[in-house]
Amino acid sequence: MRKVVLITGVLGGIGSLMAETFKAKGYFVVGLDINNNILNNSDLFIKFDLNQYCINKEYRIEMNKVFEEKVPNLNVLINNAAVQILGKIDEIKFEDWTMTLNVNLTAPFLLSQLFLNKLANTKGCIINISSIHQQLTKKRFISYATSKAALVGLTKSMSVDLQGKVRVNSISPAAIDTPMLHDGFNNDEKKIEELNSVHPLQRIGKPMEVAKLALLLAEDELGFINGANIQIDGGISNVLKDLD
């Protein structure tokens, strides 16, 4: 029987490469995304709104029925979807703050709850995609950084709570060449070039590199890794920038 992986945000820069990577390894890929695109790498695609799942009880009940019908077995849950709403503390609206926490933190918790028994039955695992912002951040990222730091805390707590049932780990990428990254720099290619140069590797990361790391964490060969947060950052977290 093929192993089953469920990936949220499957149409994004990292999510799409995860779907491709796991599918190439023989997994049956269930992809979730708020957007709808028939050109995706999923074996089964489900249009899904993470924010609505958190705030709308009727929607949550409806989608739980869909998952029960269409996802009878599950080996790997990858909470990859995220929103990044930038703004200083005096600029962030309550609705933006709430949506960020819903999509980036609460929804991963609710989905983990929902699929817990299925994951326990297969001795499966949960992989949460956090961010370097959980540890090192910058101005205007307050809601995003807070949500990602909390996601790592959730990862560690769940690994303890689910001992012997389900492994739980997180990945914290630094700058990865995705549409979200480019949007954060207003698609200014000069700034992207500068971003490349400040990394010890002299480049930012590739979505495929995150996808391959997720696959490694999902496989039994690395089954002793549990409750870990693995940074994939090109060495940028070791850099102390001097004054010009």
Secondary structure as GFF3:
##gff-version 3
##sequence-region A 1 244
A	DSSP	beta_strand	4	8	.	.	.	ID=ss1
A	DSSP	alpha_helix	13	24	.	.	.	ID=ss2
A	DSSP	beta_strand	28	33	.	.	.	ID=ss3
A	DSSP	beta_strand	44	47	.	.	.	ID=ss4
A	DSSP	alpha_helix	50	55	.	.	.	ID=ss5
A	DSSP	alpha_helix	57	70	.	.	.	ID=ss6
A	DSSP	beta_strand	76	79	.	.	.	ID=ss7
A	DSSP	alpha_helix	94	101	.	.	.	ID=ss8
A	DSSP	pi_helix	102	106	.	.	.	ID=ss9
A	DSSP	alpha_helix	107	121	.	.	.	ID=ss10
A	DSSP	beta_strand	125	129	.	.	.	ID=ss11
A	DSSP	three_ten_helix	132	134	.	.	.	ID=ss12
A	DSSP	alpha_helix	142	161	.	.	.	ID=ss13
A	DSSP	beta_strand	167	173	.	.	.	ID=ss14
A	DSSP	alpha_helix	179	184	.	.	.	ID=ss15
A	DSSP	alpha_helix	189	198	.	.	.	ID=ss16
A	DSSP	alpha_helix	207	218	.	.	.	ID=ss17
A	DSSP	three_ten_helix	220	222	.	.	.	ID=ss18
A	DSSP	beta_strand	229	232	.	.	.	ID=ss19
A	DSSP	three_ten_helix	236	238	.	.	.	ID=ss20
###
